[in-house]
Amino acid sequence: MRALAVCQDELVIRTLHRVLSGVFDIEFLIESRPLARRLVDDGVAATVADPRRVDSYLRVDLTPNTCVIVEDNGKRGLKRIFSAIRDAGGCLVYALHVGNAPQRRNFEELRSVCPELTHLDLAELLSAPLTTELGRSLTRARVQQYQRYFADADRVLILLHNEPDPDAMAAGLALRNVLRRTRQTAIIGAMEGVTRPENVRMADLLDIQVETITPEELGAFDRIATVDVQPHYFGGLLPRVDLVIDHHPEQPGYTSVFKDIRANYGSTCTILTEHLRAVDANISERTATAMLYAIKSDTLFFARQTNRVDLEAFSYLYPLADAAMIRKMEGAEITLERLEHVTRALAASRLRNRVFSAFIGETSREDLITYTADFLLQVEDVKWTMVSGIVNNQFILSVRNLGYTRNAGEFVKANFGDIGSAGGHRAMAKAVVPMDRFRAKFGDMSGVGISARIGELAEAFLTEGSSRERDRDRETTREGGRLEARTAR
């Protein structure tokens, strides 16, 4: 797409060129010949012309599809410029205000000449990224203070509230990452442990160890930090607090060396996402999954107190997290129809080596097969689900996994791509095969037989993948040994 910028300020010209040249074929129309010469020498397309004349725009081949940006520095009238652009056929016209904020009467005057005119304010365009970056710099300085203060401590306690919820547990993981600590040097603890089934499931699936701490043990730690809770909650049991990070309203009655309390945030994990990003920390899939689930949980998926930064944190964490694991933790709405299909699947199912294969028979909709596969992925010790059924004389197979092993899309392509449509992603895939082709390849089997056959194919696929990984590891080890030997010689 083509753009024409009518500018006279060199800084504005060079800024627009850098920002827009990757997307637009941009040319500048300016009045100063020496400035034009400097720009052309630097590879910036510039034409010297009077912006108040119609023929100036005809010379640069202005068309109705050309975006025209006119710099407004507040020092000169723009009415004649916009009239000339309009008379030359310009329709996509923008006024870029770079000086003092223009008055309303100027807007109306220009719009009377060019009704399609859109006003842009350079300060407003810059304010969001600039304030974000400056805020990140302040957060970076704050986090580096935490890191230095905790660096010489042998034992650190990250203390959660009683009956820790997803936000507390995920914030504990995140703070340990911020402080550059390990499970051995920074304990995540609570005075009353995790008991609610949904929270126990999260802790088990993500291997989050929350140790039970007694008041007598608190004095054994060199540093104590609280997340998603403030020290007043513990009724004076804490001898001291070094760091408090929380999104609940600030409470009196305690002192802390450092604290970061943001009551307008929807989740403590949102605060810690900013901390991790500020210091360019590497966020593991496990930590990202925990934090993403925590933000969803604490904001009821943005149905209650939510800040713009919660959405930004969610967007940042989403590609780093395991979506299948989150589905396994949170489950899905259960209806009688869905429950019926789950029951049918259990009646013709097979579970071996963490692969759950099931057949639900004939059904009216594909989505019921997909739902059943998602539902069964929540079963303890299940990492792969293979749920099949028949819809309109088509064999439908829905595959789900937790994303840690081989690619589900590769599995369906390898086994069903030759007789039907098959494909998908690493953690989810589908095959659609006419029943006559399915029977021709695999035989006319019962529901239990189909479950067993699909399960066997899955086991063979996963075993083959494990063998390849072992072979690669052995080859890497041998290559490393050869390289070491050559280096020694």
Buried (B, 14 or more C-beta within 10 A) or exposed (E): EBBBBBBBBBEBBBBBBEEBBEEBEBBBBBBEEEBBEEBBEEEBBBBBBEBBBBEBBEEBEBEEEBBBBBBBBEEEEBBBBBBBBBEBBBBBBBBBBBEEEBEEEBBEBBBEBBEEBEBEBBEEEEEEEEEEEEEBEEBBEBBEEBBEBBEEBEEBBBBBBBBBBBBBBBBBBBBBBBBEBEEEBBBBBBBEBBEEEEBEBBBEBBEBEBEEBEEEBBEEBEBBBBBBBBBEBBEEEBEBBBBBBBBBEEBEEBEBBBBBBBEEBBBBBBBBBBBBBBBEBEBEBBBBBBBBBBBBBBBEEBEEBBBEBBBBBBEBBEEBBBBBBBBBBBEEEEEEEBEBBBEBBBEBBBBEEBBBBBBBBEBEEBEBBBBBBBBBBBBEEBBBBBBBBBBEEBBBBBBBBBBEBBBBBBBBBBBBBEBBBBBBEBBBBBBBBBEEBBEEEBEEBEBBBBBBBBBBBBBEBBEEBEEEEEEEEEEEEEEEEEEEEEEEE
